[in-house]
Amino acid sequence: MALEKKIRELKEKREKMLLGGGEEAIGKQKAMGKNTARERIMAILDDGTFNEYDMFVEHDARDFGMDKKHLPSDGVVIGTGTVHGNPVAIFAQDFTVAGGSLGLMHSRKITKIMDHALKMRIPLIGINDSGGARIQEGVNSLAGYGEIFFRNTISSGVIPQISVILGPCAGGAVYSPALTDFVFVVENISKMFITGPEVIKTVLGEEISMEALGGARVHCEVSGNAHFFALSEDECFSQIKRLISFIPKNNEVRAKVIETLPPESSYDIDKIVPGDPTLPYDVREVIRAVADNSDFFEIQALYAANMVIGFGRVGGRTVGFVANQPLVMAGVL
């Protein structure tokens, strides 16, 4: 009976953790068109492959009333799983818990999964939905960011690092994504800025909306900080899974070779490219005429439109494409 009671208590505690910030906070998240942290992870990973780490970890802060606050999983979910059978490490900040703010234990959970990804030489996916540092924890929060940035740096060029911006991320919450290899954003959901509109108004006297300051289109069209743009979270998750299918899991192996079909129009390039060199054409059609299955996965499609870059396959092997785009500025650099 004593053992059954312990098991029941464990299950009850687990259910509380799975609720995150509670039903009311989840309702607000849904009203903004946003999924919860664990829903996002499940949408990216293959069914039944997610193995969560440190679910019951919480903060140990005692100042500013923190000793009375219960923050499930300390506002971040970490673990491992697979995408198309490829192993990945993943974390997702939970905005329903203290706005996804980063404290000491929160940062330790993130650095733990980053260390695991580097040790196992597997891609790291970070889902960012955070208001930044948890001010009640002071310098411990800032030190936590330093540990994350350090791991971004030593992992660079070794494993793929993928950032997904799915909320209003400010300050330290955007420095790490800027250090990673690929950044995904969603219209009307993703915000990235060093400091928010209120501070801008106070310091400069200028009024600007969050969208105009650091919205998804700003970072796709103007700054170039984001690489992939989506209209919904579901579309974003599909893009992430597609990217994973093209890239190797680390710098010591090649991307998987898969069975493909020849391009649909490999002999039509002469029909695509006009004989008159002054006439424009869409270079994407040329790329699709070369790539297997006529499948081209474009990167930074909204930025510097006079150049086209992205991934495709030739003979089943992943290749990168770089091309001038005659449709825009005659393709000049």
C-alpha positions in Angstrom: 0.0 0.0 0.0 2.8 2.4 0.8 4.4 1.8 -2.6 1.1 2.3 -4.4 0.7 5.6 -2.5 4.1 6.8 -3.6 3.3 5.8 -7.2 0.0 7.7 -7.0 1.7 10.8 -5.6 4.4 10.7 -8.4 1.7 10.5 -11.0 -0.2 13.5 -9.4 3.0 15.5 -9.3 3.7 14.6 -12.9 0.3 15.8 -14.0 0.9 19.1 -12.2 4.1 19.6 -14.1 2.5 18.8 -17.4 0.0 21.6 -16.8 2.8 24.1 -16.7 1.5 27.5 -15.6 -2.1 26.2 -15.3 -5.2 26.1 -17.4 -5.8 29.9 -17.4 -2.2 30.6 -18.6 -2.5 27.9 -21.2 -5.8 29.4 -22.4 -4.1 32.8 -22.9 -1.3 31.0 -24.8 -3.9 29.3 -27.1 -5.7 32.6 -27.6 -2.5 34.1 -29.1 -2.3 31.2 -31.6 0.5 29.6 -29.7 1.0 25.9 -28.6 2.4 24.9 -25.2 6.0 24.0 -24.8 5.4 20.2 -24.8 2.9 20.4 -27.7 5.6 22.1 -29.8 8.1 19.5 -29.0 5.7 16.7 -29.8 4.8 18.4 -33.1 8.5 18.4 -34.2 9.6 15.0 -33.0 8.6 11.6 -34.3 5.6 10.1 -32.4 6.5 8.4 -29.2 10.2 9.3 -29.2 10.4 12.2 -26.7 12.3 11.4 -23.6 12.0 14.3 -21.1 14.8 15.1 -18.7 14.5 16.8 -15.3 10.8 17.4 -15.3 10.7 18.0 -11.5 13.5 20.5 -11.4 12.4 23.9 -9.9 14.2 27.1 -8.9 15.9 27.4 -5.5 15.7 31.2 -5.2 14.5 32.6 -1.9 14.6 36.4 -2.4 11.8 38.8 -3.5 9.1 36.3 -2.6 10.5 33.5 -4.8 10.4 31.1 -1.9 6.6 31.1 -2.1 6.4 30.7 -5.9 6.0 27.3 -7.5 7.3 27.2 -11.1 6.7 23.8 -12.8 9.9 22.5 -14.5 11.2 26.0 -13.9 9.7 27.1 -17.1 11.6 25.0 -19.6 11.2 21.5 -21.0 14.3 19.5 -22.2 14.9 16.1 -23.6 15.8 14.0 -26.7 13.9 12.3 -29.5 14.1 11.7 -33.2 13.1 13.6 -36.4 12.7 11.3 -39.4 14.6 8.7 -37.4 17.5 11.1 -36.8 18.4 11.7 -33.1 18.1 15.3 -31.8 18.3 17.2 -28.5 15.6 19.7 -27.8 14.4 22.3 -25.3 11.3 24.5 -25.2 10.8 27.5 -22.9 7.3 27.6 -21.4 5.8 31.0 -21.5 3.0 30.0 -19.2 5.5 29.7 -16.4 6.8 33.1 -15.3 6.8 34.2 -18.9 9.5 31.7 -19.8 12.0 33.8 -17.9 15.4 32.4 -17.4 16.8 31.8 -13.9 19.6 29.7 -12.6 18.0 26.2 -12.7 16.3 27.1 -16.0 19.7 27.9 -17.5 21.2 24.7 -16.0 18.5 22.6 -17.7 19.3 24.2 -21.1 23.0 23.9 -20.7 22.6 20.2 -19.7 20.8 19.4 -22.9 23.3 21.5 -24.9 26.2 19.5 -23.3 24.4 16.3 -24.2 23.9 17.3 -27.8 27.6 18.2 -28.1 28.7 15.0 -26.4 26.5 12.8 -28.6 27.2 14.9 -31.7 23.5 15.4 -32.6 21.5 18.5 -33.7 20.2 20.9 -31.0 16.7 22.5 -31.5 15.9 25.4 -29.1 12.3 26.7 -29.0 12.5 30.2 -27.5 9.5 31.8 -25.9 10.9 34.0 -23.1 10.7 37.5 -21.8 14.4 37.3 -20.9 16.2 37.2 -17.5 14.3 36.5 -14.3 15.1 39.7 -12.5 14.3 38.2 -9.1 17.3 36.0 -9.5 19.6 38.9 -10.4 23.1 38.1 -11.5 22.5 34.3 -11.4 20.2 34.8 -14.5 22.8 36.8 -16.3 25.5 34.2 -15.5 23.1 31.5 -16.9 23.0 33.3 -20.2 26.8 33.4 -20.3 26.9 29.6 -19.9 24.5 29.3 -22.8 26.4 31.6 -25.1 29.6 29.7 -24.3 28.1 26.5 -25.4 26.7 28.1 -28.5 30.2 29.1 -29.4 32.0 25.8 -28.7 29.2 23.9 -30.6 29.4 26.1 -33.6 30.7 24.2 -36.6 30.4 20.9 -34.7 26.7 20.2 -34.5 23.7 22.0 -36.2 22.1 24.5 -33.9 18.5 25.4 -34.7 16.6 28.2 -33.0 12.8 28.6 -33.2 11.4 32.0 -32.1 7.8 31.5 -30.9 7.1 34.4 -28.7 8.2 37.9 -27.6 11.9 37.3 -26.9 14.0 40.2 -25.6 17.5 40.9 -24.3 19.5 37.8 -23.4 16.7 35.6 -25.0 17.7 36.7 -28.5 21.5 36.7 -28.2 21.7 32.9 -28.2 19.5 32.4 -31.3 21.7 34.9 -33.1 24.7 32.7 -32.5 23.0 29.6 -33.9 23.0 28.2 -37.5 19.3 28.5 -38.4 16.5 30.7 -37.1 12.8 30.1 -37.7 10.1 32.7 -37.1 6.3 32.8 -37.4 4.3 35.8 -38.5 2.5 37.7 -35.7 4.0 35.4 -33.1 7.8 35.8 -33.3 9.4 38.9 -31.8 13.2 39.5 -31.4 14.7 42.6 -30.0 17.4 43.7 -27.6 15.0 45.9 -25.7 11.2 46.5 -26.0 9.1 49.4 -27.3 8.7 50.9 -23.9 12.4 51.4 -23.3 12.7 52.8 -26.9 10.0 55.4 -26.1 11.6 56.3 -22.8 15.2 56.7 -24.1 14.6 58.0 -27.6 11.0 59.4 -27.4 10.0 57.3 -30.4 6.9 55.1 -30.4 7.2 51.8 -32.3 5.2 48.6 -32.2 6.7 45.3 -31.2 6.0 44.0 -34.8 7.8 46.9 -36.4 10.7 46.7 -34.0 11.4 43.0 -34.1 8.6 41.1 -35.8 9.1 38.1 -38.1 9.1 40.0 -41.3 11.6 42.6 -40.0 14.1 39.9 -39.3 13.4 38.0 -42.6 13.4 41.1 -44.9 15.5 43.7 -43.2 18.0 42.4 -40.7 18.5 38.9 -42.2 18.7 37.4 -38.7 16.0 34.9 -39.5 16.3 32.2 -42.2 12.9 30.7 -42.4 9.5 32.4 -42.3 6.1 30.7 -41.6 2.5 31.8 -41.4 1.7 29.3 -38.6 3.5 27.2 -36.0 2.5 24.0 -37.8 4.1 25.3 -41.0 7.2 26.2 -39.0 7.4 22.7 -37.5 7.2 21.2 -41.0 10.0 23.4 -42.2 12.2 22.3 -39.3 11.6 18.6 -40.1 12.4 19.3 -43.7 15.7 21.0 -42.8 16.7 18.1 -40.6 16.3 15.8 -43.6 18.9 17.8 -45.5 21.7 18.3 -43.0 24.2 15.9 -41.3 24.0 15.3 -37.6 27.5 16.6 -37.0 30.7 17.8 -38.7 32.2 14.3 -39.0 29.5 12.6 -41.0 27.7 13.2 -44.3 24.0 13.9 -44.7 22.0 10.8 -45.5 21.8 9.7 -49.1 18.2 8.9 -50.0 16.4 7.5 -53.0 15.2 10.2 -55.3 13.7 10.7 -58.8 15.4 12.8 -61.5 14.2 16.4 -61.9 11.0 16.8 -63.8 12.4 19.1 -66.4 16.2 18.4 -66.6 16.2 19.1 -70.4 14.1 22.3 -70.3 16.8 24.6 -69.0 17.3 26.0 -72.5 13.6 26.9 -72.5 13.8 28.6 -69.1 16.9 30.7 -69.9 16.0 33.3 -72.7 18.4 33.7 -75.6 18.3 37.5 -75.0 20.7 38.2 -72.1 18.7 41.4 -71.2 15.5 39.4 -70.4 14.9 38.3 -66.8 14.0 34.8 -65.7 13.4 33.0 -62.4 16.6 31.2 -61.4 14.6 29.0 -59.1 13.2 27.2 -62.2 16.7 26.4 -63.2 17.6 25.0 -59.8 14.4 22.8 -59.8 15.5 21.6 -63.3 18.7 20.4 -61.7 17.6 19.1 -58.3 16.3 15.6 -57.7 12.5 15.5 -57.6 12.6 19.2 -58.6 12.7 19.8 -54.9 14.5 23.0 -53.7 14.4 24.1 -50.0 15.2 27.8 -50.1 16.9 29.7 -47.2 16.3 33.4 -46.5 13.7 33.6 -49.3 12.7 37.1 -48.2 16.1 38.6 -47.7 18.4 40.0 -50.4 16.1 38.7 -53.2 18.8 39.3 -55.8 20.5 36.1 -54.6 18.9 32.7 -54.1 20.4 30.1 -51.7 19.1 26.8 -50.3 19.4 23.0 -50.2 18.5 20.3 -52.7 19.7 16.9 -53.7 21.6 15.6 -56.7 21.9 11.8 -57.0 20.3 11.5 -53.6 23.0 13.6 -51.9 22.4 16.9 -50.2 23.9 19.9 -52.1 23.8 23.6 -51.6 22.7 26.0 -54.3 23.8 29.6 -54.7 22.5 31.6 -57.6 22.1 35.1 -58.9 18.4 36.0 -59.4 17.9 37.9 -62.7 14.4 38.9 -61.6 15.7 41.2 -59.0 18.3 43.9 -59.7 19.4 41.8 -62.6 21.0 39.5 -60.0 23.9 41.8 -59.3 25.6 41.8 -55.9 
